[in-house]
Every structure is written in C-alpha cells, then in structure tokens.
Amino acid sequence: MSVETTNKDLDKKDYTGVNEYIKKVLSMIEKDEITKEDAEWITRETVDGFREHVNPGFLDYRKSVTKDKQFAAVEWSDSGSCFKDVNGKEYIDCLGGFGIYNVGHRNPKVMKAVTDQLSRQALHSQDLLDPLRAMLAKILAEITPGDLKYSFFVNSGTESIEAALKLAKMYSDRTTFIATTRAFHGKSLGSLSATAKGVFRKPFLPMIQGFRHIPFGDIEMMRKTFGSCALVGEDVNAVILEPIQGEGGVMLPPDGYLKEVRALCDEFGALLIFDEVQTGMGRTGTMFAADGYDVVPDILCLAKAFGGGIMPAGAVVATEEVFRSLFPNPFMHTTTFGGNPLACAAAIATINVLIEEKLPERSAEVGEYLLGKLRNVAENFPEQVLEIRGKGLLIGVEFHTDEIGYEVSKGLFDNGVLVAGTLVNSKTFRIEPPLTISIEEVDKVVETFKLVLEKLNTN
Ligand SMILES: *Cc1c(COP(=O)(O)O)cnc(C)c1O
C-alpha cells in the first residue's frame, strides 16, 4: 500500500520545468562563444544560485562581488596563465587555484592524455587490475626523493593526509603526532586534527586524540616535546609538517630546521610526514620541496597540482618499510575514485610536462626574478608592505594590516591580476602563478602591483 502511494507521488512530480532549465544550462556548456545576453543570464543565475542554494555567505567574502552586489565577476574559461570571466575580461592568475595550475590552465598535453583516456575508459572496474595506477606509482617511486616507493592514490589534499595518518597508525601503535602552529593540512576530521587554525577546529572538538601543536621552526621545542612524550610513555608516532607553510602565509623554515627535524625523528624512532600538497610538483623550484632542502620524509603527501589542473588527484607515497603495514590487507584503506584512469592519465602527463619543460628550474628562476622585482617595488611602500618572502613561485606578500592587504588584492583584481586575499584574511596574500607564466606576464603583475600601491598612497 505505502509503496503504491510513493510511486503515485513520484509519477505526479512534474520535472518539466527543471528539465527545461537543465537543457538551457547544457546548451551554455556546449557553446564556444557566449553572447552578451548569455553572460547576463549566467551572472544572474550564478549570484542567485549562490544566494539561494550554495551559500549566501560567499557573496560577502568575495572581492569579485561589489558591495551592492550589482557586479559579480563570474569565471567562464581559461588557458595558459589566464582565465576569463563571462564578459570576456581577462585575468592573469597569480592565485593559481592555491597551487593547482603548475603546468598552466588546460595544458594541452594533459588535456590530450585525459581526453585520450576518456575516449577509451573513464573509471576503473574496481576489480580487474588497472594499468595506469601501476605505471604512475612506478613513475612516482622514480621521481620522489630517497627510497619512497609505494603509492596510494586519492582525490584531494585532505584525503592524502587522512591516508598518511592511517598509514602511520598502521605502522606503529604509537599515538602521539606532532604538528605545527599555522599548519594547514585540510579540513576533514582527521587532517583537521593536524591543521592548526582554531577557527576551523573549535566547533568540531575533540579532534583525533594525541596531536600536539608546537611552533613551526622551533627545533628546541620539538626536541623537548619528543623528550617529554617519551618520558610519559606517549612516544611520538610521526611529525607532520609542510616544508614551507602555504596557507599559513608562505612561512619558510629556518636554515637547517627540516634536517634537524629529520634527525630528531630518527633519534626517537618516529616517522616524518611531509605535506607537499602545495609545495610539490615543482612549485618551490625543485620537483618537491624535500629535494630543495635535501631531506627525505617517510611519507609524502601530494594533491593540488598533481592532477595538472585538469583532474582532482592526489597521492600518498611511502617507503616500503612503512607501506608494508598495508600489504596483508590492502582494503584497510580504500577509496572508490582515488587513482582512477582519468586522474592517473592527468598526473602522468603532468609529470611529463614538468620534466620536459624543466618547470621546477623555471619556477626557481622566474620566482627569484619576481621576488626581486616585487621587493624593489615594496621598498617605496614601507608603510604598507611589511615583508615579501618566498621560494620558487610560492611567494607571500605581507602587509601591515588586513585592510591594506585587501585593498591591494582588490586593486590588483580590478586591474586584471588575481591574487589570494579575502575580506577576512588579507594580511598576507600568496602569489603562486602557473610555473609556465611568461616574463611579460610577470612584468605586468609587478607593474600593476606598483600602480595599485601608488594609487593607495594618494587616496
Ligand atoms: C590545500 C592543502 C591541503 C588540503 O587539500 P584539499 O584538496 O583542499 O583537501 C592540505 N595540505 C596543504 C599543504 C594544502 O595546501
């Protein structure tokens, strides 16, 4: 009886309206060029959709929305170092999706690998052996530092951290983890335990037990923490850190710090987990930041640029000794989509582009050039700019206040340069463009930075 009623109700539901809407949206996706009318429709639908069905909060935070919400920049297409909004205005992308676009937007080689794979098989059976996963894992064993050898594939950064933490827990029964203040490792409950920002953690306490946060860069504090944990019988399982803190505002490690952390881990029999979700894939001037600091972790986490800005993809790579704990039962940690053929094709092509176009080296060179130029500009604005720091094309510009940072990032945006920096968090903004960015584009960024600061000064 009840089944019958449900079926009748279902039959009664009229999908005509929503399907008309769906067809309109599909026709927009299909278009090579959109008209002015289309652009207006898309903008209206986007702003309304965010307000009514996504989250109206976003409309208050984005610098792409004017205060009266009359104007909203809605993105529509991208290529190279740039993306365009629906009205055709072009922006140089110095935010780079927080480090997604290392090989540029829609890199042709990555596109080709993904579309070739797509035209044959998109996702894997989940039962037969999928070839690209094996090949990508072999490639990673080759290019990652030291004796990192086995890979587990995931879809995002936070998932790579989850996998790393579970791997570490499988490896030993120690329950203490050392993380650092200002760290960002993701927002799912496991990785959030390692993330340091109170505002993101507080509503979800308690986190996974056993995490201790100590100041990034303070090796004495780390030594003491290792010691006291051992004394009370709560030995450290692993230290987890970003070699260079990204979200924390591009915080570089003090000289020798990472090597000393490695030594402490060895002394106390703990693992070292490097979260290179943002610093990996050539971002900081070497394939991995670990290479640049000559330190080999036991577990390496990758995501963001790993999928070449085309596919969501990530990986956790570990030594055989550590990964071995998953050999007896590989189903102890699984994900349906992780390591799917499209993602693997994207990652393989991405690594090919990084190698053949020498993008890690390019990142080092262009990064040094950009850092120097930005510092030259900043010298004339000591009242506004506090410090500019970075390595490779991961650069942080720190202002004296949030307000100045927001004004500058908004000014840059209005002049066609996108950098991170929101209404609530702009004291330091990151500049992390595609590693393929041209020198002309870099010069335009510097020129615009100067213009915006000058204008700010005269206002
Ligand atoms: C972005 C980021 C993450 C989280 O990645 P998601 O894909 O957003 O889950 C983790 N660690 C670092 C260092 C990151 O920059």
The ligand as an SDF file (V2000), in Angstrom:
LIG
                    3D

 15 15  0  0  0  0  0  0  0  0999 V2000
   45.2530   22.7230    0.1230 C   0  0  0  0  0  0  0  0  0  0  0  0
   46.0430   21.9650    1.0870 C   0  0  0  0  0  0  0  0  0  0  0  0
   45.5320   20.8060    1.7090 C   0  0  0  0  0  0  0  0  0  0  0  0
   44.1140   20.3490    1.5060 C   0  0  0  0  0  0  0  0  0  0  0  0
   43.8510   19.9980    0.1910 O   0  0  0  0  0  0  0  0  0  0  0  0
   42.3230   19.8380   -0.2760 P   0  0  0  0  0  0  0  0  0  0  0  0
   42.4450   19.2690   -1.6520 O   0  0  0  0  0  0  0  0  0  0  0  0
   41.7310   21.2160   -0.2680 O   0  0  0  0  0  0  0  0  0  0  0  0
   41.6590   18.9370    0.6730 O   0  0  0  0  0  0  0  0  0  0  0  0
   46.3540   20.1060    2.5560 C   0  0  0  0  0  0  0  0  0  0  0  0
   47.6110   20.4890    2.7850 N   0  0  0  0  0  0  0  0  0  0  0  0
   48.1440   21.5800    2.2100 C   0  0  0  0  0  0  0  0  0  0  0  0
   49.5580   21.9480    2.4840 C   0  0  0  0  0  0  0  0  0  0  0  0
   47.3760   22.3700    1.3540 C   0  0  0  0  0  0  0  0  0  0  0  0
   47.8880   23.4720    0.8070 O   0  0  0  0  0  0  0  0  0  0  0  0
  1  2  1  0
  2  3  1  0
  2 14  2  0
  3  4  1  0
  3 10  2  0
  4  5  1  0
  5  6  1  0
  6  7  2  0
  6  8  1  0
  6  9  1  0
 10 11  1  0
 11 12  2  0
 12 13  1  0
 12 14  1  0
 14 15  1  0
M  END
$$$$
